[in-house]
């Protein structure tokens, strides 16, 4: 990773869509560290906390990173993403990378306009701003029938945090 960063004068971003209790190739190939502090199988000690790499922290579905109950992928909630953001933000460039839709589970055959995404993303943006994570990148998927309005709202709120 360091060689790529040095050669191209760029900062590679490591994606972290890993969920601590999830098993599978996707988790192993991206996870840097699980919520209980263990290194993921895809990363070495050298680049797991390298300041030359950035980190995209991913949360899923319509749940925020601060709510007490978010039963996703066998977890009680997604607060481990928030804890990781606090930890990593002082070490390296950290971006919050939440979903604005989750078409695979909720509406793969019929598009739905799920308003809880708006509430969760607004709360997450407020939370991330409070802990100093000012970088936000929306993971958008699904039908664009109504989701464009959620994506537009998130983008508009993001402009509020540009200094």
LINSUL-V351739 format. One record per residue. PSI is psi in whole degrees, 0 to 359 (999 if undefined). Layout:
BEGIN
[[PSI] [PSI]]
END
This chain:
BEGIN
[[318] [321] [318] [313] [316] [316] [316] [1] [48] [161] [107] [144] [126] [127] [143] [71] [18] [142] [127] [324] [356] [137] [146] [170] [321] [319] [313] [324] [342] [333] [128] [315] [139] [171] [340] [12] [356] [146] [145] [162] [340] [357] [149] [164] [324] [313] [0] [326] [39] [127] [349] [355] [146] [176] [130] [112] [124] [131] [160] [161] [201] [23] [145] [169] [353] [349] [149] [334] [118] [80] [81] [134] [37] [7] [157] [320] [187] [26] [340] [332] [317] [315] [319] [322] [316] [316] [312] [332] [330] [346] [327] [169] [124] [132] [143] [131] [70] [166] [147] [358] [159] [70] [336] [326] [318] [318] [52] [342] [333] [123] [135] [154] [91] [104] [337] [336] [320] [313] [315] [316] [322] [313] [320] [319] [320] [316] [312] [321] [320] [325] [2] [8] [98] [352] [132] [132] [122] [131] [108] [133] [168] [193] [136] [10] [312] [346] [336] [326] [322] [313] [318] [317] [316] [317] [316] [317] [326] [322] [334] [331] [359] [127] [999]]
END
